[in-house]
Amino acid sequence: MSSWEDIFRAAVEQSFNAVLITDANFEQGGPHIIFANHAFCRMTGYSQAELLGQSPRMLQGEFTDQKVIAELRHCLKHNLYFHGSTVNYRKEGVPYYVEWSISPVRNHAGEVANYVSVQQNITEHMFAEQEHRLLSQTLNSAADPIVITDNMEHILFANAAFEQMTGYTSEQIIGKTPDSIRSSDQNENFNQQLSEALQQGAPFRCVFSNRRKEGDLIFTEQNNSAVKGDKETVTRRTSVGKDITDLLQREMLLQEIALMDRG
């Protein structure tokens, strides 16, 4: 029958997250690594033999945030829990974003004898966030209102031009459907065509009658397009609009003047 020590060691060695254990000796450039599991070796590119006895500082490089490292060392020296993220470097020099937490481990005498660090490579997550920020900045710089919805027509994103046109902030409109700002002036034929386009994932272009937050009627010429996933199912819909309220009002005024002249 396995001992608890054997069970815990096997659990740590087979853990999905990278686990590193060091001593608590700050002399000679310490603390020093006394254990690294297989996930840690995969993440860093180093073998266990190459890591043992070394300082975790071997993973630092040009873009490692030294403010984070200073906070880390402060926590270690004062026996405090640490959580943070920065850039580390694999054996071949490739940088990666790491998020990690470190906990002090005390011996039977109550003294801190080791530090246990649980780490995770968050590079893909960081790149996804950067791409999302870049996309948001690009869409927010557009002059025309842009709205992105999910396959159930719930609004996921509304750019700055949409906020300016409707008077709603992103926080007020996200999670709702475009129906929440649509006026009741649209005819049944419009509603049927829109419904069919949504069901088929087809593009739809038309003049929409909407209302601003204050209740004013606005007319927007919108191009609605579907974004499909791997199985050709609609995952997102994008709507790019143009406020044509002033144009329609001028046309109606000219029509009224023409009718008056005929009279």
C-alpha positions as CSV (number, residue, x, y, z in Angstrom):
1,M,0.0,0.0,0.0
2,S,1.4,3.4,-1.0
3,S,2.2,5.9,1.7
4,W,0.7,9.4,1.8
5,E,4.2,10.7,0.8
6,D,4.2,8.5,-2.3
7,I,0.7,9.6,-3.2
8,F,1.4,13.3,-2.8
9,R,4.6,13.0,-4.8
10,A,2.9,11.2,-7.6
11,A,0.1,13.8,-7.6
12,V,2.5,16.7,-7.9
13,E,4.6,15.0,-10.5
14,Q,1.6,14.3,-12.7
15,S,-0.1,17.6,-12.1
16,F,-1.3,19.6,-15.1
17,N,0.2,22.8,-13.6
18,A,3.9,23.3,-13.3
19,V,5.1,22.9,-9.8
20,L,8.5,24.0,-8.4
21,I,9.8,23.5,-4.9
22,T,12.8,25.4,-3.6
23,D,14.7,25.6,-0.3
24,A,14.4,28.7,1.9
25,N,18.1,29.6,1.8
26,F,18.8,33.1,0.5
27,E,22.6,32.7,0.6
28,Q,24.7,32.2,-2.5
29,G,21.9,33.5,-4.8
30,G,19.2,31.3,-3.3
31,P,16.6,30.0,-2.8
32,H,17.6,27.0,-4.9
33,I,15.4,24.4,-6.8
34,I,15.1,21.0,-5.1
35,F,12.1,19.7,-7.1
36,A,10.5,20.4,-10.5
37,N,7.6,18.3,-11.9
38,H,7.3,17.2,-15.5
39,A,4.9,20.0,-16.4
40,F,7.5,22.6,-15.2
41,C,10.2,20.9,-17.3
42,R,7.9,20.9,-20.4
43,M,7.0,24.6,-19.8
44,T,10.7,25.7,-19.5
45,G,12.5,23.3,-21.7
46,Y,14.9,22.3,-19.0
47,S,15.4,18.8,-17.6
48,Q,15.1,18.1,-13.9
49,A,18.8,17.5,-13.8
50,E,19.5,21.0,-15.3
51,L,17.1,22.7,-12.8
52,L,18.1,21.1,-9.5
53,G,20.4,23.3,-7.4
54,Q,19.8,26.3,-9.6
55,S,18.0,29.5,-8.7
56,P,14.7,30.2,-10.5
57,R,16.3,33.5,-11.6
58,M,17.8,31.4,-14.4
59,L,14.4,31.8,-16.1
60,Q,14.5,35.6,-16.1
61,G,15.5,37.8,-19.0
62,E,15.3,41.2,-20.7
63,F,11.5,41.6,-20.5
64,T,11.0,40.1,-17.0
65,D,9.3,42.7,-14.9
66,Q,11.8,43.6,-12.1
67,K,9.0,45.3,-10.1
68,V,7.2,41.9,-9.9
69,I,10.4,40.1,-9.0
70,A,11.1,42.7,-6.2
71,E,7.6,42.1,-4.8
72,L,8.2,38.3,-5.0
73,R,11.5,38.5,-3.1
74,H,9.8,40.8,-0.5
75,C,7.1,38.2,0.0
76,L,9.6,35.4,0.3
77,K,11.7,37.2,2.9
78,H,8.7,38.0,5.0
79,N,7.1,34.6,4.6
80,L,4.1,35.9,2.8
81,Y,2.0,34.4,0.0
82,F,2.8,35.7,-3.5
83,H,0.8,35.8,-6.7
84,G,1.9,37.5,-9.9
85,S,2.7,37.2,-13.6
86,T,5.6,38.3,-15.8
87,V,7.7,37.1,-18.7
88,N,10.1,34.2,-18.3
89,Y,12.4,32.5,-20.8
90,R,12.6,28.9,-22.0
91,K,16.0,27.1,-22.3
92,E,16.3,28.1,-26.0
93,G,15.5,31.7,-25.1
94,V,11.9,31.9,-26.2
95,P,9.9,34.2,-23.9
96,Y,6.6,33.2,-22.4
97,Y,4.1,34.7,-20.0
98,V,3.9,32.9,-16.7
99,E,1.3,33.3,-13.9
100,W,2.4,31.8,-10.6
101,S,1.7,31.7,-6.9
102,I,4.2,30.8,-4.1
103,S,3.4,29.6,-0.6
104,P,5.9,29.2,2.3
105,V,6.1,25.7,3.8
106,R,6.9,25.4,7.5
107,N,8.7,22.4,9.2
108,H,7.7,20.9,12.5
109,A,9.4,23.7,14.4
110,G,7.3,26.3,12.7
111,E,10.2,27.6,10.6
112,V,9.9,28.2,6.8
113,A,11.9,25.4,5.2
114,N,10.7,25.5,1.6
115,Y,8.6,27.4,-0.9
116,V,6.1,25.8,-3.3
117,S,5.4,27.5,-6.6
118,V,2.5,26.6,-8.8
119,Q,2.8,28.0,-12.3
120,Q,0.9,28.2,-15.5
121,N,1.9,29.4,-19.0
122,I,-0.6,32.1,-20.0
123,T,1.0,33.2,-23.2
124,E,-2.0,32.3,-25.4
125,H,-4.4,34.0,-23.0
126,M,-2.2,37.2,-23.0
127,F,-2.1,37.2,-26.8
128,A,-5.8,36.7,-27.1
129,E,-6.3,39.7,-24.7
130,Q,-4.0,41.8,-26.8
131,E,-5.8,40.9,-30.0
132,H,-9.1,41.7,-28.4
133,R,-7.9,45.1,-27.2
134,L,-6.5,45.8,-30.7
135,L,-9.7,44.8,-32.3
136,S,-11.7,47.0,-29.9
137,Q,-9.5,49.9,-30.5
138,T,-9.8,49.5,-34.3
139,L,-13.6,49.2,-34.2
140,N,-13.9,52.1,-31.8
141,S,-12.0,54.3,-34.2
142,A,-14.5,53.6,-37.0
143,A,-16.8,56.5,-37.8
144,D,-19.9,54.3,-38.4
145,P,-21.8,52.5,-35.6
146,I,-20.8,48.8,-35.3
147,V,-22.5,46.1,-33.2
148,I,-21.5,42.5,-32.8
149,T,-24.0,39.9,-31.5
150,D,-23.9,36.2,-30.6
151,N,-26.1,33.6,-32.4
152,M,-29.0,34.5,-30.1
153,E,-28.8,38.2,-31.0
154,H,-27.4,39.3,-27.7
155,I,-25.1,42.2,-28.0
156,L,-21.5,41.4,-27.3
157,F,-19.9,44.6,-28.5
158,A,-20.9,48.1,-29.5
159,N,-18.4,50.7,-30.6
160,A,-18.1,54.4,-29.7
161,A,-19.9,55.6,-32.8
162,F,-22.9,53.4,-31.7
163,E,-22.8,54.9,-28.2
164,Q,-22.8,58.4,-29.7
165,M,-25.6,57.7,-32.1
166,T,-28.0,56.0,-29.7
167,G,-27.0,57.6,-26.4
168,Y,-26.5,54.2,-24.8
169,T,-23.2,53.2,-23.2
170,S,-21.7,49.8,-23.9
171,E,-22.4,48.8,-20.3
172,Q,-26.1,49.7,-20.8
173,I,-26.6,47.8,-24.1
174,I,-24.3,44.7,-23.8
175,G,-26.4,41.5,-23.1
176,K,-29.5,43.0,-24.6
177,T,-30.8,42.5,-28.2
178,P,-31.1,45.1,-30.9
179,D,-34.8,44.9,-30.5
180,S,-34.4,46.9,-27.3
181,I,-33.7,50.1,-29.3
182,R,-35.8,49.2,-32.3
183,S,-39.0,51.3,-32.8
184,S,-42.4,49.8,-33.5
185,D,-42.6,51.6,-36.8
186,Q,-41.0,48.7,-38.8
187,N,-43.6,46.9,-41.0
188,E,-44.4,43.2,-40.9
189,N,-42.6,42.5,-44.1
190,F,-39.4,44.0,-42.7
191,N,-39.7,41.8,-39.6
192,Q,-40.3,38.7,-41.6
193,Q,-37.3,39.4,-44.0
194,L,-35.0,40.1,-41.0
195,S,-36.2,36.9,-39.2
196,E,-35.5,34.8,-42.3
197,A,-32.1,36.3,-42.8
198,L,-31.1,35.6,-39.2
199,Q,-32.3,31.9,-39.4
200,Q,-30.5,31.3,-42.7
201,G,-27.3,33.2,-41.7
202,A,-27.8,35.3,-44.8
203,P,-26.6,39.0,-45.1
204,F,-29.3,41.6,-44.6
205,R,-29.3,45.2,-45.7
206,C,-32.1,47.6,-44.9
207,V,-33.1,50.9,-43.2
208,F,-33.8,50.3,-39.6
209,S,-36.0,52.6,-37.5
210,N,-34.5,52.8,-34.0
211,R,-34.9,55.1,-31.0
212,R,-32.2,56.9,-29.0
213,K,-32.1,56.5,-25.3
214,E,-34.0,59.8,-25.0
215,G,-36.7,58.5,-27.2
216,D,-35.9,60.4,-30.4
217,L,-36.5,58.4,-33.7
218,I,-33.4,57.7,-35.7
219,F,-33.0,55.9,-39.1
220,T,-29.9,53.8,-39.8
221,E,-28.9,52.0,-43.0
222,Q,-27.4,48.8,-41.7
223,N,-25.5,45.9,-43.3
224,N,-25.9,42.7,-41.2
225,S,-23.5,39.9,-41.9
226,A,-23.1,36.4,-40.3
227,V,-19.9,35.0,-39.0
228,K,-19.9,31.2,-39.3
229,G,-17.9,28.6,-37.4
230,D,-16.2,25.4,-38.5
231,K,-19.5,23.6,-39.1
232,E,-21.1,26.5,-41.0
233,T,-23.2,27.4,-38.0
234,V,-23.7,31.1,-37.2
235,T,-21.6,32.1,-34.2
236,R,-21.7,35.9,-34.5
237,R,-23.4,38.6,-36.5
238,T,-21.9,42.0,-37.2
239,S,-23.9,45.1,-38.1
240,V,-22.3,48.2,-39.6
241,G,-24.7,51.1,-39.8
242,K,-24.9,54.7,-41.0
243,D,-27.1,57.3,-39.5
244,I,-29.3,58.7,-42.3
245,T,-31.9,60.5,-40.2
246,D,-30.9,64.0,-41.5
247,L,-31.0,62.7,-45.1
248,L,-34.5,61.2,-44.7
249,Q,-35.8,64.3,-42.9
250,R,-34.5,66.5,-45.7
251,E,-36.1,64.3,-48.3
252,M,-39.4,64.4,-46.4
253,L,-39.2,68.2,-46.2
254,L,-38.6,68.5,-49.9
255,Q,-41.6,66.2,-50.6
256,E,-43.8,68.4,-48.4
257,I,-42.6,71.5,-50.2
258,A,-43.3,69.9,-53.6
259,L,-46.8,69.0,-52.5
260,M,-47.4,72.5,-51.3
261,D,-46.2,74.0,-54.6
262,R,-48.6,71.7,-56.5
263,G,-51.4,72.8,-54.2
